[in-house]
Amino acid sequence: MRAMILSAGYGTRLWPLTEDRTKPAIPILNKPLVGYVAEYLARYGCDDIVVNLHHRPESVQAALGDGNSFGVKLRYVHEPVILGTSGALDNVRGLLEGETFVVINGKIITDIDLDAALQTHKRTGAIATLVVLPNPKCQRFTVVEAAEGYLKGFGSMPNAEDYAGREAPLMFTGIQILEPRIFDFIPRGIFSHSTTDVYPKAMAQGERIAAHIGAGQWSELSTLQRYLDISLAMLDERNETFSAGKNCIIAPGAAVSQSIFWDRVVVASGARVNRAVLADDVEIGGGEIIENAVVVKKSLVIDKTPPPKSLKGEFQGDNFVVSLTQ
């Protein structure tokens, strides 16, 4: 089965980690985030995969290669101008037309049963099936409005008070199964989004869109805090307290806990690092304390303008430090 991984986003809320790479190329316990997505698709027989690229396209290609190590065959398509979630499909329609296909966001880690969603899709005969999950904590994900197994529309962000004593709202997981006739509703050659430009139009013309309520683990890594929290939760499952990439040096007298190190990180004796992310080539000197923070090399961002949605940081010696407590 064919599939598409959406990987063209900027990842502005993950800046400065996304200054030199796109969000799907960020390592999660030494494996690129998009690698988890490719392996997930491979488990369900989706081994012919299109990956769209825009921001730092070389970072995704370096992370995934030809896909062989993840059990898939990859085809990359660059978007010189970003096209949106359905505009991206229009851009590669020649690679996806002809059979049912899967589209998945490149920033998630999940074990949701995709076969069960495919069964729902076939049973309903829907033009599209969205995989959704209950959102009992009312996290900031758009509410999916559904009834009797079918999509009715999309709401705003949920308010916990509105759902007190009621069933939890549903949220979209970023996994969807589509029929080729969806292309009849996607505008040609322009920016467009599935949720605002395609699905409402399809439903208005009598098409049904199924809402499959999945079950299982699901994580979306779109902010620095989520990146750290989810990485630490995965470490906890392994009974480990920190993760280190290639060629890291941690001096015997350093205190390191609940942290994520990328490649070539150096932590000197007497330094203390707790609940932190240290990106490539970061060095923490003796006596320095890094806690609840993300750190990159100063040289990576010295002349760059932070994206509007990014957290504020400050230069400390040769490093740029973003506090997660702001």
C-alpha positions as a Markdown table, in Angstrom:
| # | Residue | x | y | z |
|---|---|---|---|---|
| 1 | Met | 0.0 | 0.0 | 0.0 |
| 2 | Arg | 1.2 | 3.5 | -0.8 |
| 3 | Ala | 1.5 | 6.2 | 1.9 |
| 4 | Met | 2.6 | 9.8 | 2.3 |
| 5 | Ile | 4.5 | 11.3 | 5.2 |
| 6 | Leu | 3.9 | 15.0 | 5.6 |
| 7 | Ser | 7.3 | 16.5 | 6.5 |
| 8 | Ala | 7.3 | 20.0 | 5.1 |
| 9 | Gly | 6.6 | 22.0 | 8.2 |
| 10 | Tyr | 8.9 | 24.5 | 9.7 |
| 11 | Gly | 8.7 | 23.3 | 13.3 |
| 12 | Thr | 8.8 | 26.9 | 14.7 |
| 13 | Arg | 7.7 | 25.9 | 18.2 |
| 14 | Leu | 10.7 | 23.5 | 18.4 |
| 15 | Trp | 13.2 | 26.2 | 17.5 |
| 16 | Pro | 16.2 | 26.4 | 18.1 |
| 17 | Leu | 16.3 | 22.6 | 17.6 |
| 18 | Thr | 14.9 | 23.1 | 14.1 |
| 19 | Glu | 17.3 | 25.8 | 13.0 |
| 20 | Asp | 19.5 | 23.3 | 11.1 |
| 21 | Arg | 16.9 | 20.6 | 10.5 |
| 22 | Thr | 13.2 | 20.1 | 10.0 |
| 23 | Lys | 11.0 | 18.8 | 12.8 |
| 24 | Pro | 10.8 | 15.2 | 11.5 |
| 25 | Ala | 14.6 | 14.9 | 11.4 |
| 26 | Ile | 15.0 | 15.7 | 15.1 |
| 27 | Pro | 16.4 | 12.6 | 16.9 |
| 28 | Ile | 14.3 | 10.9 | 19.5 |
| 29 | Leu | 16.5 | 8.6 | 21.6 |
| 30 | Asn | 19.0 | 8.6 | 18.7 |
| 31 | Lys | 16.5 | 7.7 | 16.0 |
| 32 | Pro | 15.0 | 10.5 | 13.7 |
| 33 | Leu | 11.3 | 11.2 | 14.5 |
| 34 | Val | 10.3 | 10.5 | 11.0 |
| 35 | Gly | 12.0 | 7.1 | 11.3 |
| 36 | Tyr | 9.4 | 6.0 | 13.9 |
| 37 | Val | 6.8 | 7.0 | 11.3 |
| 38 | Ala | 8.4 | 5.0 | 8.5 |
| 39 | Glu | 8.7 | 1.9 | 10.7 |
| 40 | Tyr | 5.1 | 2.3 | 11.8 |
| 41 | Leu | 3.9 | 2.3 | 8.2 |
| 42 | Ala | 6.1 | -0.6 | 7.3 |
| 43 | Arg | 4.5 | -2.8 | 10.0 |
| 44 | Tyr | 1.2 | -2.4 | 8.2 |
| 45 | Gly | 2.5 | -3.1 | 4.7 |
| 46 | Cys | 2.9 | 0.5 | 3.6 |
| 47 | Asp | 6.3 | 0.2 | 2.0 |
| 48 | Asp | 6.0 | 2.6 | -0.9 |
| 49 | Ile | 6.2 | 6.0 | 0.7 |
| 50 | Val | 6.3 | 9.6 | -0.6 |
| 51 | Val | 7.9 | 12.2 | 1.7 |
| 52 | Asn | 7.3 | 15.9 | 1.0 |
| 53 | Leu | 10.1 | 18.3 | 1.9 |
| 54 | His | 10.4 | 22.1 | 2.3 |
| 55 | His | 12.4 | 23.5 | 5.3 |
| 56 | Arg | 15.9 | 22.0 | 5.5 |
| 57 | Pro | 15.0 | 19.2 | 3.1 |
| 58 | Glu | 18.5 | 17.7 | 3.2 |
| 59 | Ser | 18.0 | 16.9 | 6.9 |
| 60 | Val | 15.1 | 14.5 | 6.3 |
| 61 | Gln | 17.0 | 12.8 | 3.4 |
| 62 | Ala | 20.1 | 12.4 | 5.6 |
| 63 | Ala | 17.9 | 10.9 | 8.4 |
| 64 | Leu | 16.0 | 8.4 | 6.2 |
| 65 | Gly | 18.2 | 7.7 | 3.2 |
| 66 | Asp | 16.5 | 5.5 | 0.7 |
| 67 | Gly | 14.3 | 4.1 | 3.5 |
| 68 | Asn | 15.8 | 0.6 | 3.3 |
| 69 | Ser | 17.0 | 0.6 | 7.0 |
| 70 | Phe | 13.4 | 1.3 | 8.0 |
| 71 | Gly | 11.9 | -1.3 | 5.8 |
| 72 | Val | 10.4 | 1.0 | 3.1 |
| 73 | Lys | 11.1 | 2.5 | -0.3 |
| 74 | Leu | 11.1 | 6.3 | -0.2 |
| 75 | Arg | 10.4 | 8.9 | -2.8 |
| 76 | Tyr | 11.2 | 12.5 | -1.9 |
| 77 | Val | 9.3 | 15.5 | -3.4 |
| 78 | His | 10.5 | 19.0 | -2.7 |
| 79 | Glu | 8.0 | 21.9 | -2.3 |
| 80 | Pro | 9.8 | 25.2 | -3.2 |
| 81 | Val | 6.7 | 26.9 | -1.8 |
| 82 | Ile | 4.9 | 25.2 | 1.1 |
| 83 | Leu | 1.6 | 23.9 | 0.0 |
| 84 | Gly | -0.4 | 22.9 | 3.1 |
| 85 | Thr | -1.8 | 19.4 | 4.0 |
| 86 | Ser | -3.9 | 18.9 | 0.9 |
| 87 | Gly | -1.9 | 21.1 | -1.4 |
| 88 | Ala | 1.0 | 18.6 | -0.7 |
| 89 | Leu | -1.3 | 15.8 | -1.9 |
| 90 | Asp | -2.1 | 17.6 | -5.1 |
| 91 | Asn | 1.6 | 18.1 | -5.7 |
| 92 | Val | 2.1 | 14.3 | -5.8 |
| 93 | Arg | -1.2 | 13.1 | -7.0 |
| 94 | Gly | 0.5 | 11.2 | -9.9 |
| 95 | Leu | 2.3 | 9.1 | -7.3 |
| 96 | Leu | -0.8 | 8.3 | -5.2 |
| 97 | Glu | -3.7 | 8.0 | -7.6 |
| 98 | Gly | -5.1 | 4.6 | -8.4 |
| 99 | Glu | -5.6 | 2.9 | -5.0 |
| 100 | Thr | -6.4 | 3.6 | -1.4 |
| 101 | Phe | -3.5 | 5.3 | 0.4 |
| 102 | Val | -2.5 | 6.5 | 3.9 |
| 103 | Val | -1.4 | 10.0 | 4.9 |
| 104 | Ile | 0.4 | 10.5 | 8.2 |
| 105 | Asn | 2.0 | 13.4 | 9.9 |
| 106 | Gly | 5.7 | 13.2 | 10.2 |
| 107 | Lys | 5.9 | 14.4 | 13.8 |
| 108 | Ile | 4.1 | 11.6 | 15.7 |
| 109 | Ile | 5.1 | 8.4 | 17.5 |
| 110 | Thr | 2.2 | 5.8 | 17.9 |
| 111 | Asp | 1.2 | 2.2 | 18.1 |
| 112 | Ile | -2.4 | 2.7 | 17.1 |
| 113 | Asp | -3.7 | -0.3 | 15.1 |
| 114 | Leu | -3.8 | 0.9 | 11.5 |
| 115 | Asp | -5.4 | -2.4 | 10.3 |
| 116 | Ala | -8.4 | -1.7 | 12.4 |
| 117 | Ala | -8.7 | 1.8 | 10.9 |
| 118 | Leu | -8.4 | 0.2 | 7.4 |
| 119 | Gln | -11.2 | -2.2 | 8.2 |
| 120 | Thr | -13.4 | 0.8 | 9.3 |
| 121 | His | -12.5 | 2.5 | 6.0 |
| 122 | Lys | -13.5 | -0.5 | 3.9 |
| 123 | Arg | -16.7 | -1.2 | 5.9 |
| 124 | Thr | -18.0 | 2.4 | 5.6 |
| 125 | Gly | -17.1 | 3.0 | 2.0 |
| 126 | Ala | -16.0 | 6.5 | 3.0 |
| 127 | Ile | -13.9 | 8.8 | 0.8 |
| 128 | Ala | -11.6 | 9.4 | 3.8 |
| 129 | Thr | -11.2 | 8.0 | 7.3 |
| 130 | Leu | -9.7 | 10.0 | 10.0 |
| 131 | Val | -8.1 | 8.2 | 13.0 |
| 132 | Val | -9.1 | 10.0 | 16.1 |
| 133 | Leu | -8.5 | 9.6 | 19.8 |
| 134 | Pro | -10.4 | 10.8 | 23.0 |
| 135 | Asn | -8.7 | 13.9 | 24.5 |
| 136 | Pro | -9.7 | 13.5 | 28.2 |
| 137 | Lys | -7.1 | 16.2 | 29.4 |
| 138 | Cys | -8.5 | 18.6 | 26.8 |
| 139 | Gln | -5.1 | 19.4 | 25.4 |
| 140 | Arg | -4.9 | 22.0 | 22.8 |
| 141 | Phe | -5.9 | 20.0 | 19.8 |
| 142 | Thr | -8.8 | 21.0 | 17.6 |
| 143 | Val | -12.0 | 19.2 | 18.5 |
| 144 | Val | -13.2 | 16.6 | 15.9 |
| 145 | Glu | -17.0 | 16.6 | 15.8 |
| 146 | Ala | -18.4 | 13.2 | 14.9 |
| 147 | Ala | -21.6 | 11.2 | 15.2 |
| 148 | Glu | -22.4 | 7.6 | 14.5 |
| 149 | Gly | -18.9 | 7.0 | 13.2 |
| 150 | Tyr | -18.8 | 9.9 | 10.7 |
| 151 | Leu | -17.2 | 13.3 | 10.7 |
| 152 | Lys | -19.6 | 16.2 | 11.1 |
| 153 | Gly | -17.0 | 19.0 | 11.3 |
| 154 | Phe | -14.2 | 20.6 | 13.3 |
| 155 | Gly | -14.6 | 22.7 | 16.4 |
| 156 | Ser | -12.2 | 25.0 | 18.3 |
| 157 | Met | -9.7 | 24.1 | 21.0 |
| 158 | Pro | -11.5 | 22.3 | 23.9 |
| 159 | Asn | -12.3 | 23.9 | 27.2 |
| 160 | Ala | -12.1 | 21.4 | 30.1 |
| 161 | Glu | -15.1 | 23.1 | 31.9 |
| 162 | Asp | -17.3 | 22.5 | 28.8 |
| 163 | Tyr | -16.7 | 18.8 | 29.0 |
| 164 | Ala | -17.1 | 18.3 | 32.8 |
| 165 | Gly | -19.4 | 15.2 | 33.2 |
| 166 | Arg | -19.4 | 14.6 | 29.5 |
| 167 | Glu | -17.6 | 12.3 | 27.1 |
| 168 | Ala | -14.1 | 13.6 | 26.3 |
| 169 | Pro | -13.7 | 15.5 | 23.0 |
| 170 | Leu | -12.1 | 13.8 | 20.1 |
| 171 | Met | -8.9 | 14.9 | 18.5 |
| 172 | Phe | -7.3 | 14.1 | 15.1 |
| 173 | Thr | -4.1 | 11.9 | 15.3 |
| 174 | Gly | -2.6 | 13.0 | 12.0 |
| 175 | Ile | -3.4 | 9.6 | 10.5 |
| 176 | Gln | -5.9 | 9.3 | 7.6 |
| 177 | Ile | -6.8 | 6.8 | 4.9 |
| 178 | Leu | -7.9 | 8.2 | 1.6 |
| 179 | Glu | -9.6 | 7.1 | -1.6 |
| 180 | Pro | -8.2 | 8.5 | -4.9 |
| 181 | Arg | -11.4 | 10.3 | -5.6 |
| 182 | Ile | -10.4 | 12.7 | -2.8 |
| 183 | Phe | -8.4 | 14.5 | -5.6 |
| 184 | Asp | -11.7 | 15.6 | -7.1 |
| 185 | Phe | -12.0 | 18.0 | -4.2 |
| 186 | Ile | -8.4 | 19.2 | -3.9 |
| 187 | Pro | -7.8 | 22.5 | -5.7 |
| 188 | Arg | -5.0 | 22.3 | -8.2 |
| 189 | Gly | -1.7 | 24.0 | -7.8 |
| 190 | Ile | -2.4 | 26.2 | -4.8 |
| 191 | Phe | -2.0 | 26.1 | -1.0 |
| 192 | Ser | -4.8 | 24.3 | 0.7 |
| 193 | His | -5.6 | 22.4 | 3.9 |
| 194 | Ser | -7.7 | 19.2 | 4.2 |
| 195 | Thr | -9.7 | 20.2 | 7.2 |
| 196 | Thr | -10.7 | 23.6 | 5.9 |
| 197 | Asp | -10.6 | 23.4 | 2.1 |
| 198 | Val | -11.3 | 19.8 | 1.2 |
| 199 | Tyr | -13.3 | 17.8 | 3.7 |
| 200 | Pro | -16.1 | 20.4 | 4.1 |
| 201 | Lys | -16.4 | 20.6 | 0.3 |
| 202 | Ala | -16.6 | 16.8 | 0.0 |
| 203 | Met | -19.2 | 16.5 | 2.7 |
| 204 | Ala | -21.3 | 19.3 | 1.2 |
| 205 | Gln | -21.4 | 17.2 | -2.0 |
| 206 | Gly | -22.6 | 14.1 | -0.2 |
| 207 | Glu | -19.3 | 12.3 | 0.5 |
| 208 | Arg | -18.9 | 10.5 | 3.8 |
| 209 | Ile | -15.8 | 10.9 | 6.0 |
| 210 | Ala | -15.4 | 8.2 | 8.7 |
| 211 | Ala | -14.1 | 8.9 | 12.2 |
| 212 | His | -12.3 | 5.8 | 13.5 |
| 213 | Ile | -11.7 | 6.0 | 17.2 |
| 214 | Gly | -8.3 | 4.3 | 17.8 |
| 215 | Ala | -6.6 | 3.1 | 20.9 |
| 216 | Gly | -3.0 | 2.9 | 22.0 |
| 217 | Gln | -0.1 | 5.1 | 22.6 |
| 218 | Trp | 0.2 | 8.4 | 20.6 |
| 219 | Ser | 2.5 | 11.3 | 21.0 |
| 220 | Glu | 2.8 | 14.5 | 19.0 |
| 221 | Leu | 6.1 | 16.3 | 19.4 |
| 222 | Ser | 5.5 | 19.9 | 18.3 |
| 223 | Thr | 6.9 | 21.9 | 21.3 |
| 224 | Leu | 10.2 | 21.8 | 23.2 |
| 225 | Gln | 8.4 | 20.8 | 26.4 |
| 226 | Arg | 6.6 | 17.9 | 24.7 |
| 227 | Tyr | 9.8 | 16.8 | 23.1 |
| 228 | Leu | 11.5 | 16.6 | 26.4 |
| 229 | Asp | 8.6 | 15.0 | 28.3 |
| 230 | Ile | 7.9 | 12.4 | 25.7 |
| 231 | Ser | 11.6 | 11.5 | 25.4 |
| 232 | Leu | 11.9 | 11.1 | 29.1 |
| 233 | Ala | 8.8 | 9.0 | 29.2 |
| 234 | Met | 10.3 | 6.7 | 26.6 |
| 235 | Leu | 13.5 | 6.6 | 28.6 |
| 236 | Asp | 11.5 | 5.6 | 31.7 |
| 237 | Glu | 10.0 | 2.7 | 29.8 |
| 238 | Arg | 13.6 | 1.5 | 29.3 |
| 239 | Asn | 14.6 | 2.1 | 32.9 |
| 240 | Glu | 17.2 | 4.7 | 31.8 |
| 241 | Thr | 17.8 | 8.2 | 33.1 |
| 242 | Phe | 19.4 | 9.9 | 30.1 |
| 243 | Ser | 20.2 | 9.3 | 26.4 |
| 244 | Ala | 23.5 | 10.2 | 24.7 |
| 245 | Gly | 24.2 | 10.3 | 21.0 |
| 246 | Lys | 27.5 | 9.7 | 19.2 |
| 247 | Asn | 30.9 | 10.7 | 20.6 |
| 248 | Cys | 29.5 | 12.3 | 23.8 |
| 249 | Ile | 31.9 | 12.9 | 26.7 |
| 250 | Ile | 30.5 | 13.0 | 30.2 |
| 251 | Ala | 33.2 | 13.6 | 32.8 |
| 252 | Pro | 33.1 | 11.3 | 35.9 |
| 253 | Gly | 32.4 | 14.2 | 38.2 |
| 254 | Ala | 29.4 | 15.5 | 36.2 |
| 255 | Ala | 25.9 | 15.1 | 37.5 |
| 256 | Val | 23.5 | 14.2 | 34.7 |
| 257 | Ser | 19.9 | 13.1 | 35.0 |
| 258 | Gln | 16.6 | 13.1 | 33.1 |
| 259 | Ser | 18.3 | 14.6 | 30.0 |
| 260 | Ile | 18.7 | 14.1 | 26.3 |
| 261 | Phe | 22.1 | 14.6 | 24.6 |
| 262 | Trp | 22.5 | 14.7 | 20.8 |
| 263 | Asp | 25.9 | 14.1 | 19.2 |
| 264 | Arg | 29.3 | 15.3 | 20.4 |
| 265 | Val | 28.1 | 16.8 | 23.7 |
| 266 | Val | 30.7 | 17.4 | 26.3 |
| 267 | Val | 29.8 | 17.8 | 30.0 |
| 268 | Ala | 32.7 | 18.7 | 32.3 |
| 269 | Ser | 33.4 | 17.5 | 35.8 |
| 270 | Gly | 31.4 | 19.6 | 38.3 |
| 271 | Ala | 28.7 | 20.5 | 35.9 |
| 272 | Arg | 25.0 | 19.6 | 36.7 |
| 273 | Val | 22.5 | 18.8 | 34.0 |
| 274 | Asn | 18.9 | 17.9 | 34.8 |
| 275 | Arg | 15.8 | 17.7 | 32.6 |
| 276 | Ala | 17.6 | 19.3 | 29.7 |
| 277 | Val | 18.1 | 18.8 | 26.0 |
| 278 | Leu | 21.7 | 19.4 | 24.8 |
| 279 | Ala | 21.9 | 19.6 | 20.9 |
| 280 | Asp | 24.9 | 18.8 | 18.7 |
| 281 | Asp | 28.4 | 20.0 | 19.9 |
| 282 | Val | 27.2 | 21.7 | 23.1 |
| 283 | Glu | 29.8 | 22.0 | 25.8 |
| 284 | Ile | 28.9 | 22.5 | 29.5 |
| 285 | Gly | 31.7 | 23.7 | 31.6 |
| 286 | Gly | 32.6 | 22.8 | 35.2 |
| 287 | Gly | 30.3 | 24.5 | 37.7 |
| 288 | Glu | 27.6 | 25.2 | 35.2 |
| 289 | Ile | 24.0 | 24.3 | 36.0 |
| 290 | Ile | 21.6 | 23.5 | 33.2 |
| 291 | Glu | 18.1 | 22.6 | 34.3 |
| 292 | Asn | 14.7 | 22.6 | 32.6 |
| 293 | Ala | 16.2 | 24.0 | 29.4 |
| 294 | Val | 17.1 | 23.4 | 25.8 |
| 295 | Val | 20.7 | 24.3 | 24.7 |
| 296 | Val | 22.2 | 24.7 | 21.3 |
| 297 | Lys | 25.6 | 26.1 | 20.2 |
| 298 | Lys | 25.7 | 29.9 | 20.0 |
| 299 | Ser | 27.1 | 29.8 | 16.5 |
| 300 | Leu | 24.0 | 28.0 | 15.2 |
| 301 | Val | 21.6 | 31.0 | 16.0 |
| 302 | Ile | 23.9 | 34.0 | 16.5 |
| 303 | Asp | 22.6 | 35.9 | 13.5 |
| 304 | Lys | 19.2 | 34.3 | 13.2 |
| 305 | Thr | 15.8 | 35.8 | 13.9 |
| 306 | Pro | 13.8 | 33.6 | 16.2 |
| 307 | Pro | 10.4 | 32.5 | 14.7 |
| 308 | Pro | 7.3 | 34.2 | 16.2 |
| 309 | Lys | 6.0 | 31.1 | 18.0 |
| 310 | Ser | 9.4 | 30.1 | 19.5 |
| 311 | Leu | 10.4 | 30.5 | 23.2 |
| 312 | Lys | 12.8 | 33.2 | 24.2 |
| 313 | Gly | 16.4 | 32.2 | 24.9 |
| 314 | Glu | 19.6 | 33.9 | 26.0 |
| 315 | Phe | 23.3 | 33.5 | 25.1 |
| 316 | Gln | 25.4 | 32.0 | 27.9 |
| 317 | Gly | 29.1 | 31.8 | 26.9 |
| 318 | Asp | 29.3 | 29.6 | 23.7 |
| 319 | Asn | 25.7 | 28.4 | 24.2 |
| 320 | Phe | 22.2 | 29.6 | 23.5 |
| 321 | Val | 19.9 | 28.5 | 26.4 |
| 322 | Val | 16.1 | 28.3 | 26.2 |
| 323 | Ser | 14.4 | 27.9 | 29.6 |
| 324 | Leu | 11.3 | 25.7 | 29.7 |
| 325 | Thr | 9.9 | 27.4 | 32.7 |
| 326 | Gln | 8.9 | 30.6 | 31.0 |
